[in-house]
């Protein structure tokens, strides 16, 4: 087996995402793993911090701390929360 891949095809090479932006999130530092997945402490443009898995950052699944979804839902409901 290739040393750079696990049985599931995930890379063993540790990525450093510090300083990178994904949507409204800026990666601050590594966080404690979630299960066996690497996670990151990120600061949202709204000022809140959140912890996100690497894959969710890189595939676009998570773009904010949740404030973006709140804004979208509020707009859909005519501004009523």
C-alpha positions in Angstrom: 0.0 0.0 0.0 1.2 3.5 -0.7 2.5 5.1 2.5 0.7 8.4 1.8 -2.8 6.9 1.8 -4.8 4.9 4.4 -7.1 2.0 3.6 -10.0 4.4 3.2 -8.0 6.6 0.7 -7.5 9.5 3.1 -4.2 11.2 3.1 -2.0 10.8 6.2 -0.2 14.0 5.4 -1.2 16.7 7.9 -2.4 19.9 6.2 -1.9 23.3 7.7 -4.9 25.4 7.0 -3.9 28.2 9.4 -4.7 31.6 7.9 -6.8 30.2 5.0 -10.3 31.5 4.4 -13.3 29.3 3.6 -16.5 31.3 3.0 -16.8 33.6 6.0 -14.4 31.5 8.1 -10.7 32.2 8.8 -8.8 29.2 10.2 -7.0 30.2 13.4 -5.4 27.0 14.7 -5.8 23.2 14.9 -8.5 22.0 17.4 -8.9 18.7 19.1 -9.9 16.0 16.6 -13.6 15.2 16.2 -13.6 11.4 16.3 -10.6 10.5 14.1 -10.9 13.6 11.9 -8.8 16.7 12.1 -10.6 19.8 13.1 -9.9 23.5 13.2 -10.8 26.6 15.3 -12.1 29.2 12.9 -13.3 32.8 13.3 -16.3 33.8 11.4 -16.6 37.3 9.9 -19.4 38.0 12.5 -16.7 37.5 15.3 -17.8 34.1 16.6 -15.4 31.2 16.8 -16.4 27.7 15.8 -14.7 24.3 15.3 -15.0 22.6 11.9 -13.7 19.4 10.4 -11.1 19.8 7.6 -13.3 18.0 5.1 -16.3 20.3 5.8 -14.1 23.4 5.2 -12.5 22.1 2.0 -15.7 20.8 0.4 -17.7 23.9 1.2 -20.2 22.2 3.5 -19.5 24.8 6.2 -19.2 28.4 5.2 -19.8 30.3 8.5 -20.5 29.7 12.2 -24.2 29.4 11.4 -24.9 33.2 11.0 -25.0 32.9 7.2 -27.8 30.3 7.5 -29.6 32.5 10.0 -29.4 35.4 7.5 -30.7 33.3 4.7 -33.6 31.9 6.8 -34.5 35.4 8.0 -34.6 36.7 4.5 -36.8 33.8 3.3 -39.2 34.6 6.2 -39.4 38.3 5.3 -37.1 39.3 8.2 -39.2 37.6 10.9 -37.3 35.4 13.3 
